[in-house]
């Protein structure tokens, strides 16, 4: 099998990778690839194979498996995305004890107020960038308030976070990770000295397991880092991708406006059709692993194509069709379900801890926007969309709209 050079596809691949994945899928569910930034790895693009890989213990998350380490792990500390059991089990248990469904549900009224305020501010202009007006400020405000980050620091947080998930280059990524790590050291120390507070970061400082276990300083810093970056970047692009998909499919938008009972289906279909995370973070084979008819050797890097899996015709009927009623229809394999089996938030022990918060924010933001902007459309007077680079996040830097 020859190595597929994804970089050779050029900007068209960044703008719309799904036709390229469909063509590759014709010759198998996994391919040895070279990414646009030059990394060689194995990319899994079949739904069944991707789901199996996400739960396969032979695909480790720790880069130490291949004698390496990630920049954020070296600088900030071990987070849930770069550790395996039993370390992962321990860390997730400690965080899950505070990042609860009750805490997320308690944010509903605050998210609604923030959404209303943001839309109040944008309405008089009649046109603007949805990312700047709503999709970005809502999630960054929510996650910063949740963590207890001062309001004045949120703009610099955005710059650091964007550079980490869609870096312009190695040097700028390195700088962003170091500066964010130093910031969290100072913030955590401030909270330690300030005493009890009800924000999540303060709660994680205090939390202890039944056996007395607690997060170390490095683990707390790494957890804050992960919650900040993963906790708002995915939601920014879930909201934007959802609105973009609806505006690009007027029949689906009309159906949703007529019946907001379809809203959950619209969110889940966005996650399947064009979710905010294109590929999971790297995994590493601890032994030879067979995927389809291909054997991936031991100690190789693997990406699980979450976006590609969502367009697999072996799992979904007419996978390139955006259908907000899809949750009520049988798939190609006859399966049904609330999220119709998509992998947008992962699967297995690494399933996204923040998925309920992302869904809640997207539901409130999209419904409120459509209710208050009944004539919302894409702005035809702007140029082509500016897509985020890289293999991790799927989204655009801005979405010009009119209302």
RODO-2510 file (C-alpha; in nm, 4 decimals, decimal comma):
residues 403
     n   res          X          Y          Z
     1     x     0,0000     0,0000     0,0000
     2     x     0,1435     0,3352    -0,1015
     3     x     0,1516     0,6330     0,1341
     4     x    -0,1295     0,8815     0,0593
     5     x    -0,0036     1,2407     0,0625
     6     x    -0,2989     1,4413     0,1954
     7     x    -0,1041     1,7635     0,1497
     8     x    -0,0999     1,7066    -0,2254
     9     x    -0,4761     1,7618    -0,2341
    10     x    -0,4175     2,1281    -0,1517
    11     x    -0,6687     2,3759    -0,0060
    12     x    -0,9640     2,1834    -0,1494
    13     x    -0,8973     1,9093     0,1048
    14     x    -0,9107     2,1585     0,3910
    15     x    -1,2347     2,3102     0,2610
    16     x    -1,4082     1,9778     0,1946
    17     x    -1,2205     1,6584     0,2849
    18     x    -1,5225     1,4287     0,2520
    19     x    -1,4990     1,3531    -0,1231
    20     x    -1,1343     1,2592    -0,0746
    21     x    -1,2228     1,0292     0,2158
    22     x    -1,4975     0,8698     0,0036
    23     x    -1,2505     0,7970    -0,2744
    24     x    -0,9975     0,6486    -0,0311
    25     x    -1,2684     0,4405     0,1354
    26     x    -1,3304     0,2614    -0,1949
    27     x    -0,9964     0,0867    -0,1489
    28     x    -1,0178     0,0216     0,2241
    29     x    -1,1064     0,1578     0,5684
    30     x    -0,7490     0,2501     0,6650
    31     x    -0,4614     0,4155     0,4811
    32     x    -0,1029     0,5061     0,5547
    33     x    -0,0889     0,8818     0,5019
    34     x     0,1277     1,1881     0,5196
    35     x    -0,0558     1,4882     0,6631
    36     x    -0,0349     1,8403     0,5174
    37     x     0,2204     1,9290     0,7880
    38     x     0,4339     1,6254     0,6969
    39     x     0,3509     1,3752     0,9730
    40     x     0,3324     1,0094     0,8663
    41     x     0,0510     0,8124     1,0272
    42     x    -0,2333     0,5677     0,9672
    43     x    -0,5795     0,7163     0,9099
    44     x    -0,8911     0,5081     0,9797
    45     x    -1,1910     0,6273     0,7737
    46     x    -1,4491     0,3472     0,8044
    47     x    -1,7221     0,3866     1,0690
    48     x    -1,7165     0,0302     1,2032
    49     x    -1,3375     0,0264     1,2115
    50     x    -1,3186     0,3719     1,3702
    51     x    -1,5622     0,2756     1,6456
    52     x    -1,3648    -0,0400     1,7191
    53     x    -1,0358     0,1512     1,7223
    54     x    -1,1653     0,4075     1,9722
    55     x    -1,2268     0,1286     2,2240
    56     x    -0,9248    -0,0890     2,1400
    57     x    -0,6753    -0,1018     2,4314
    58     x    -0,4003    -0,1933     2,1842
    59     x    -0,4232     0,1652     2,0558
    60     x    -0,2641     0,3591     2,3399
    61     x    -0,2987     0,7323     2,3939
    62     x     0,0347     0,7879     2,5647
    63     x     0,3094     0,8994     2,3232
    64     x     0,5542     0,7198     2,5532
    65     x     0,4350     0,4053     2,3743
    66     x     0,6578     0,5044     2,0840
    67     x     0,9210     0,6754     2,2982
    68     x     0,7868     1,0246     2,2421
    69     x     0,5835     1,2979     2,4078
    70     x     0,3479     1,5764     2,3074
    71     x     0,4373     1,9439     2,3422
    72     x     0,1470     2,0141     2,5779
    73     x     0,2306     1,7091     2,7885
    74     x     0,5940     1,8186     2,8262
    75     x     0,5123     2,1790     2,9104
    76     x     0,1801     2,1628     3,0925
    77     x     0,1480     1,8090     3,2261
    78     x    -0,0391     1,4821     3,1697
    79     x    -0,4007     1,5302     3,0615
    80     x    -0,6757     1,2816     2,9796
    81     x    -0,5883     1,2789     2,6095
    82     x    -0,2332     1,1509     2,6580
    83     x    -0,2654     0,8906     2,9338
    84     x    -0,3955     0,5331     2,9482
    85     x    -0,5431     0,3220     3,2280
    86     x    -0,4876     0,3070     3,5173
    87     x    -0,3716     0,6729     3,5088
    88     x    -0,6619     0,7731     3,2837
    89     x    -0,9136     0,5949     3,5074
    90     x    -0,7841     0,7791     3,8128
    91     x    -0,7773     1,1246     3,6502
    92     x    -1,1196     1,0919     3,4891
    93     x    -1,2769     0,9783     3,8146
    94     x    -1,1377     1,2789     3,9997
    95     x    -1,2582     1,5255     3,7362
    96     x    -1,5964     1,3598     3,6804
    97     x    -1,6704     1,3954     4,0512
    98     x    -1,6864     1,7743     4,0017
    99     x    -1,7738     1,8179     3,6326
   100     x    -2,1175     1,6672     3,6872
   101     x    -2,4483     1,6667     3,4998
   102     x    -2,5911     1,8810     3,7802
   103     x    -2,3184     2,1437     3,7348
   104     x    -2,3806     2,1522     3,3583
   105     x    -2,7600     2,1709     3,3996
   106     x    -2,7117     2,4592     3,6426
   107     x    -2,5544     2,6619     3,3617
   108     x    -2,8676     2,6592     3,1435
   109     x    -3,0125     2,9942     3,2583
   110     x    -2,6738     3,1641     3,2432
   111     x    -2,6143     3,0333     2,8884
   112     x    -2,9553     3,1637     2,7826
   113     x    -2,8858     3,5087     2,9308
   114     x    -2,5459     3,5276     2,7622
   115     x    -2,6973     3,4233     2,4294
   116     x    -2,9699     3,6865     2,4564
   117     x    -2,7153     3,9562     2,5422
   118     x    -2,4908     3,8643     2,2492
   119     x    -2,7799     3,8637     2,0036
   120     x    -2,9082     4,1945     2,1452
   121     x    -2,5678     4,3429     2,0665
   122     x    -2,5473     4,2039     1,7125
   123     x    -2,9041     4,2723     1,5904
   124     x    -2,8774     4,6467     1,5114
   125     x    -2,6015     4,5938     1,2540
   126     x    -2,8126     4,3757     1,0230
   127     x    -2,5079     4,1809     0,9138
   128     x    -2,1838     4,0528     1,0636
   129     x    -1,9606     3,7599     1,1429
   130     x    -2,1444     3,4910     1,3374
   131     x    -1,8197     3,3578     1,4844
   132     x    -1,7252     3,6962     1,6293
   133     x    -2,0793     3,7848     1,7357
   134     x    -2,2002     3,4576     1,8899
   135     x    -2,0187     3,1305     1,8211
   136     x    -1,6935     3,2370     1,9860
   137     x    -1,7935     3,4690     2,2734
   138     x    -2,0627     3,2369     2,4115
   139     x    -1,8478     2,9232     2,4705
   140     x    -1,5376     3,1125     2,5823
   141     x    -1,7427     3,3075     2,8369
   142     x    -1,9119     2,9909     2,9633
   143     x    -1,5922     2,7904     3,0032
   144     x    -1,4029     3,0811     3,1579
   145     x    -1,6820     3,1422     3,4087
   146     x    -1,6974     2,7700     3,4779
   147     x    -1,3231     2,7560     3,5457
   148     x    -1,3124     3,0910     3,7264
   149     x    -1,0982     3,2760     3,4694
   150     x    -1,1210     3,6587     3,4936
   151     x    -1,3219     3,8219     3,2147
   152     x    -1,0324     4,0459     3,1117
   153     x    -0,8166     3,7455     3,0172
   154     x    -1,0554     3,5893     2,7650
   155     x    -0,9230     3,7520     2,4494
   156     x    -0,5683     3,6345     2,5113
   157     x    -0,7105     3,2925     2,5948
   158     x    -0,8676     3,2827     2,2520
   159     x    -0,5374     3,3590     2,0826
   160     x    -0,3569     3,0869     2,2771
   161     x    -0,6291     2,8281     2,2245
   162     x    -0,6686     2,8867     1,8502
   163     x    -0,2939     2,8639     1,8008
   164     x    -0,2855     2,5311     1,9870
   165     x    -0,5665     2,3569     1,7933
   166     x    -0,4888     2,5098     1,4518
   167     x    -0,1256     2,6267     1,4709
   168     x     0,0234     2,8592     1,2136
   169     x     0,3608     2,6940     1,2774
   170     x     0,5719     2,5098     1,5371
   171     x     0,7195     2,8243     1,6951
   172     x     0,3877     3,0005     1,7521
   173     x     0,2336     2,6790     1,8878
   174     x     0,5281     2,6350     2,1258
   175     x     0,4906     2,9926     2,2511
   176     x     0,1151     2,9563     2,3043
   177     x     0,1506     2,6357     2,5069
   178     x     0,4229     2,7839     2,7291
   179     x     0,2317     3,1068     2,7908
   180     x    -0,0906     2,9237     2,8689
   181     x     0,0897     2,6911     3,1097
   182     x     0,2467     2,9842     3,2937
   183     x    -0,0893     3,1575     3,3111
   184     x    -0,2548     2,8552     3,4716
   185     x     0,0255     2,8258     3,7283
   186     x    -0,0484     3,1802     3,8406
   187     x    -0,4268     3,1363     3,8311
   188     x    -0,4187     2,8134     4,0338
   189     x    -0,1923     2,9702     4,2951
   190     x    -0,4289     3,2683     4,3204
   191     x    -0,7206     3,0337     4,3811
   192     x    -0,5259     2,8301     4,6316
   193     x    -0,4573     3,1448     4,8345
   194     x    -0,8054     3,2929     4,7923
   195     x    -0,9882     3,0108     4,9671
   196     x    -1,3175     2,8363     4,8823
   197     x    -1,5078     2,9331     4,5677
   198     x    -1,7753     2,7601     4,3611
   199     x    -1,5952     2,7581     4,0247
   200     x    -1,4782     2,4273     3,8783
   201     x    -1,1056     2,4955     3,9093
   202     x    -1,1423     2,5765     4,2788
   203     x    -1,3516     2,2627     4,3246
   204     x    -1,0827     2,0530     4,1545
   205     x    -0,8271     2,2041     4,3909
   206     x    -1,0303     2,0739     4,6854
   207     x    -1,1576     1,7435     4,5495
   208     x    -1,0364     1,4184     4,6987
   209     x    -1,1270     1,0595     4,6201
   210     x    -1,2477     0,8261     4,8932
   211     x    -0,8926     0,7005     4,9391
   212     x    -0,7594     1,0546     4,9787
   213     x    -0,6210     1,0771     4,6233
   214     x    -0,6205     1,4225     4,4655
   215     x    -0,4853     1,5996     4,1583
   216     x    -0,1214     1,7038     4,1702
   217     x    -0,0247     2,0575     4,0696
   218     x     0,0827     1,9397     3,7227
   219     x    -0,2342     1,7344     3,6798
   220     x    -0,4529     2,0267     3,7836
   221     x    -0,2760     2,2579     3,5402
   222     x    -0,3148     2,0011     3,2612
   223     x    -0,6819     1,9488     3,3407
   224     x    -0,7521     2,3220     3,3327
   225     x    -0,5694     2,3399     2,9992
   226     x    -0,7736     2,0556     2,8515
   227     x    -1,1056     2,1892     2,9786
   228     x    -1,0322     2,5344     2,8396
   229     x    -0,9154     2,4284     2,4936
   230     x    -1,1506     2,1350     2,4388
   231     x    -1,4308     2,3051     2,6292
   232     x    -1,4749     2,5955     2,3948
   233     x    -1,3041     2,5229     2,0600
   234     x    -1,5357     2,2311     1,9864
   235     x    -1,8459     2,4283     2,0828
   236     x    -1,7477     2,7323     1,8748
   237     x    -1,7328     2,5120     1,5684
   238     x    -2,0377     2,3028     1,6563
   239     x    -2,2505     2,6195     1,6643
   240     x    -2,0931     2,7626     1,3485
   241     x    -2,1037     2,4370     1,1529
   242     x    -2,4647     2,3818     1,2572
   243     x    -2,5778     2,7252     1,1394
   244     x    -2,3740     2,6925     0,8202
   245     x    -2,5305     2,3534     0,7427
   246     x    -2,8837     2,4797     0,8081
   247     x    -2,8386     2,7922     0,5967
   248     x    -2,6942     2,5763     0,3206
   249     x    -2,9989     2,3463     0,3290
   250     x    -3,3076     2,5718     0,3225
   251     x    -3,5524     2,2812     0,3336
   252     x    -3,4014     2,1558     0,6585
   253     x    -3,3940     2,5070     0,8025
   254     x    -3,7621     2,5530     0,7163
   255     x    -3,8498     2,2236     0,8856
   256     x    -3,6662     2,3258     1,2007
   257     x    -3,8323     2,6673     1,2110
   258     x    -4,1738     2,4974     1,1837
   259     x    -4,0946     2,2485     1,4607
   260     x    -3,8207     2,3142     1,7146
   261     x    -3,8875     1,9643     1,8428
   262     x    -3,6418     1,8707     1,5667
   263     x    -3,3642     2,0722     1,7311
   264     x    -3,1925     1,7785     1,9024
   265     x    -3,1938     1,5954     1,5703
   266     x    -3,0398     1,8988     1,4000
   267     x    -2,7571     1,9087     1,6556
   268     x    -2,6862     1,5371     1,6224
   269     x    -2,6992     1,5551     1,2441
   270     x    -2,4518     1,8442     1,2474
   271     x    -2,2199     1,6334     1,4626
   272     x    -2,2411     1,3474     1,2114
   273     x    -2,2460     1,5485     0,8901
   274     x    -1,9813     1,8107     0,9674
   275     x    -1,8781     1,7897     1,3313
   276     x    -1,6254     2,0190     1,5005
   277     x    -1,3536     1,7532     1,5423
   278     x    -1,2313     1,6081     1,2127
   279     x    -0,9991     1,3481     1,3644
   280     x    -0,9308     1,2249     1,7148
   281     x    -0,5954     1,2986     1,8728
   282     x    -0,3194     1,0487     1,8040
   283     x    -0,3169     0,6890     1,9205
   284     x    -0,0232     0,4467     1,9062
   285     x    -0,0239     0,0741     1,8332
   286     x     0,1276    -0,1344     2,1121
   287     x     0,1324    -0,4418     1,8848
   288     x     0,0349    -0,5173     1,5242
   289     x    -0,3347    -0,4321     1,4770
   290     x    -0,5465    -0,5542     1,1863
   291     x    -0,7945    -0,3037     1,0426
   292     x    -0,9950    -0,4412     0,7526
   293     x    -0,7412    -0,6322     0,5445
   294     x    -0,4501    -0,4135     0,6563
   295     x    -0,2069    -0,4814     0,9384
   296     x    -0,0830    -0,1662     1,1090
   297     x     0,2599    -0,2489     1,2557
   298     x     0,3429    -0,2010     1,6224
   299     x     0,4546     0,1418     1,7460
   300     x     0,2840     0,3393     1,4703
   301     x     0,0765     0,6584     1,5044
   302     x    -0,2932     0,6292     1,4200
   303     x    -0,5642     0,8902     1,3669
   304     x    -0,9281     0,7879     1,3920
   305     x    -1,1274     0,9813     1,1325
   306     x    -1,4350     1,0948     1,3251
   307     x    -1,5561     1,3100     1,0359
   308     x    -1,4856     1,0448     0,7745
   309     x    -1,6710     0,7837     0,9810
   310     x    -1,9772     1,0078     0,9828
   311     x    -1,9950     0,9899     0,6027
   312     x    -1,9464     0,6122     0,5671
   313     x    -2,2203     0,4725     0,3372
   314     x    -2,1837     0,1333     0,5071
   315     x    -2,3275     0,2950     0,8201
   316     x    -2,5524     0,5733     0,6858
   317     x    -2,7968     0,5852     0,3979
   318     x    -2,7132     0,8731     0,1642
   319     x    -2,4400     0,9952     0,4006
   320     x    -2,3708     1,3213     0,2161
   321     x    -2,7301     1,4381     0,2700
   322     x    -2,7933     1,6691     0,5666
   323     x    -3,1159     1,5401     0,7241
   324     x    -3,2232     1,6661     1,0663
   325     x    -3,4827     1,3875     1,0886
   326     x    -3,2180     1,1206     1,0483
   327     x    -3,2522     1,0138     1,4136
   328     x    -3,5954     0,8779     1,3288
   329     x    -3,4859     0,6793     1,0234
   330     x    -3,3047     0,3503     0,9904
   331     x    -2,9405     0,3573     0,8892
   332     x    -2,7852     0,1399     0,6227
   333     x    -2,7386    -0,1298     0,8860
   334     x    -3,0879    -0,0877     1,0309
   335     x    -2,9669     0,0754     1,3542
   336     x    -3,1527     0,3561     1,5268
   337     x    -3,0700     0,5863     1,8148
   338     x    -3,0672     0,9397     1,9535
   339     x    -2,7257     1,0201     1,8137
   340     x    -2,7567     0,7689     1,5283
   341     x    -2,4211     0,6214     1,6205
   342     x    -2,1979     0,9129     1,5236
   343     x    -1,8499     0,9314     1,6731
   344     x    -1,8187     1,3100     1,6936
   345     x    -1,7519     1,2985     2,0685
   346     x    -1,5498     0,9781     2,0509
   347     x    -1,6353     0,6399     2,1983
   348     x    -1,5144     0,4261     2,4851
   349     x    -1,3201     0,5487     2,7863
   350     x    -1,2061     0,8652     2,6064
   351     x    -1,5591     0,9772     2,5153
   352     x    -1,5709     1,3564     2,5540
   353     x    -1,6424     1,4563     2,9130
   354     x    -1,7802     1,7916     2,7965
   355     x    -2,0298     1,6581     2,5405
   356     x    -2,3400     1,7491     2,7481
   357     x    -2,2191     2,1092     2,7856
   358     x    -2,1448     2,1423     2,4132
   359     x    -2,4893     2,0093     2,3227
   360     x    -2,6589     2,2423     2,5710
   361     x    -2,4810     2,5516     2,4402
   362     x    -2,5492     2,4591     2,0766
   363     x    -2,9192     2,3975     2,1400
   364     x    -2,9668     2,7305     2,3159
   365     x    -2,7526     2,9327     2,0720
   366     x    -2,9033     2,7950     1,7511
   367     x    -3,2662     2,8053     1,8639
   368     x    -3,2397     3,1592     2,0021
   369     x    -3,0600     3,2811     1,6898
   370     x    -3,3228     3,1358     1,4559
   371     x    -3,6118     3,2652     1,6664
   372     x    -3,4759     3,6181     1,6832
   373     x    -3,3399     3,6340     1,3270
   374     x    -3,6218     3,4861     1,1142
   375     x    -3,4595     3,6017     0,7886
   376     x    -3,1030     3,4882     0,8708
   377     x    -2,9004     3,4074     0,5578
   378     x    -2,5407     3,3673     0,4503
   379     x    -2,3961     3,6977     0,3319
   380     x    -2,3431     3,6683    -0,0454
   381     x    -2,1200     3,9752    -0,0661
   382     x    -1,8164     3,8197     0,1024
   383     x    -1,5359     3,6078    -0,0327
   384     x    -1,4694     3,2369     0,0203
   385     x    -1,4654     3,0989     0,3724
   386     x    -1,1343     3,0832     0,5581
   387     x    -1,1034     2,7251     0,6854
   388     x    -0,9038     2,6322     0,9933
   389     x    -0,5885     2,4409     0,8963
   390     x    -0,4769     2,1066     1,0317
   391     x    -0,6254     1,7625     1,0908
   392     x    -0,7917     1,8220     1,4286
   393     x    -1,0586     2,0940     1,4221
   394     x    -1,3174     2,1277     1,1447
   395     x    -1,4434     2,4820     1,1072
   396     x    -1,4048     2,8318     0,9647
   397     x    -1,2465     3,1433     1,1091
   398     x    -1,5555     3,3476     1,0273
   399     x    -1,9109     3,3042     0,8958
   400     x    -2,0511     3,6223     0,7347
   401     x    -2,4308     3,6383     0,7719
   402     x    -2,7179     3,8841     0,7265
   403     x    -3,0476     3,9189     0,9137
***
